[in-house]
Amino acid sequence: MSDYSAGDIKVLEGLDAVRLRPGMYIGTTGVKGLHHILWEIVDNSIDEVSNGFATTVNVTVHSDGSASVEDDGRGIPVDIHPQLGVSGVEVVFTQLHAGGKFDSSNYAHSGGLHGVGASVTNALSEWLKVEVYRDGKVYRMEFESKAVNGEIKGGVPKYHLIETGEQTDKHGSRVRFMPDRRIFETTVFQFDTIAKRLKELAFLNKGLRIKLVDERVMIGESYRSTEYYYEGGIVDFVKYINEAKNMLYEEPVMIKGEKDGIAMELSFQHTDAYTENLFSYVNNIPTTEGGTHETGFKAAYTKVMNDFARRVGMLKDKDANLLGDDYREGLTAVLSIQMTNVQFEGQTKTKLGNPAARIAIEGLVSQLLADYFNRPENEDVGEQILKKAMLAAKVREAARKQKEITRAKNAIDNFNLVGKLTPCTGRKPENNELFIVEGDSAGGTCKQARARAYQAVLPLRGKPLNAEKKRIDQVLANEEIRTLISALGSGIGEDFNVDNLNYHKVIILSDADVDGYHIRAILLTFFFRYMKDLITDGHVYIGMPPLYKIEKGGKVEYAYDEAALADAKARLGKGALVQRYKGLGEMNADQLWETTMDPKNRALIQVSIDDAAEAEKLVSVLMGDAVELRREYIIEHADFNKVDDFKPA
């Protein structure tokens, strides 16, 4: 046994820990992590906005691949820190757990909760440049990654903060940085990803003007750019999400107030849809797993609506109260709160844990919403909500009976699955995979190709029901959907329990044609509407069969896209034969296993929800009744110039 002494304990100084274990600070060094270091800088500017010190934020992706963020806030402090003896700028960008957000006198609330944001971005960049505009002066400082004693250190000051001597009437800060290629799997910022987050921030911060410029792309004589400004704030947010839906009343409800140091804005509107969508935020951070603020809202909202129903006589004394689920059917709501000393559950910052938030939000919603419905001009809105809720209650009862029938069938549910599901022999769900394929032909090939110990196959006979705008009783009446529910074993809707899932990888494997993509979209819509946790917990995948088989002289290669096809043709040389697979049924079992089902070789895309509000809008546009909005989306995003060429090279 080797000696283990204090001398073996490595002490990481400064930002070394960030470069050694970047995943601890940004989650991943993939695409999400790359954008995370941009969000850290953006969030600092947004904190200036939400605390009333700034009104504009400009984000630029430069032609060299770097990114910059500029705001018109107060500017990072430039004076000397009393304890550390260097400027405030140097402290912010070189010290973990340092910043102005630990003191509520500077920031009443902030999204940069741990004080590590700017320094983490600096540590994981090849270089970073800061300009500060304060008191008519311009200050500048630069940092770089460099070799020190044989090791690469990040965020090393190139020089201390200087006053440039320039005069300016601007105020605020500008940070530009180049992500370090030695850290990240990719350093290419995605315009659409950035645009979605900036749009969300503009909705949440009424009156904020935020501009995104991409200097990598020219459109006419100008760089690609977009600008967001919403005078209505979260009211405009609700309207945007509901754009492709039919509203029960024209204007969203809006209430706002403050209690016990917690500021709240709430806007909601009902549509003729059958699922609820509640999007909540704490200090501009999406709380996708909910938390105490959502609990407070739901409790108060249900009580206010039941009180209103009795006041207007739509519920009699002998009638039981309706459930919260009834009142929230078709609801689109945005709940945004600002508070200090935020406590999130877990490391992901997606579920609020502060008990005080529940008390404050429940009290605010109870008072403000009751006042809203007590005003005569708003009674019609309340009555529209009540009519929908009462119909939802009747359907809920019918669906309950249907689910009882379904549960009863589960005892003989092999009846439902015989001849459909080909199960695996493994008894550990965490190791098991379910391949959902279209048609008996592809299903037959998959059954031959699979590893029966852990891979199950469920062929679909025809297209399943489009679950968008379908009530749960209508969904349960569809045979293909019932078969899928039975195979998964986790229930549906409010009864969904991911702990009962029979397969921890649910893989949609469809042909690479229009029908295959449509089936994929239908299945994803069903999961999104009635089994959302299946997606958010990371259990849904898209299988990626090859598009091409390239063969020459007995040597075979497979290509999954046009770029890989070009590479394969170049390697194999002139005379290579190219076969375009039109469907899984064209592949024999060995080929399907080798290219698509073998965990060692296959390519899977894990389905995730990065932006819940944007996902809700997109599903409504693509799968709902808004024909014109869908047409506009297709025109904007489809590539009508793509030409397939399958001739031999």
Disulfide bonds with the S-S distance in Angstrom:
none
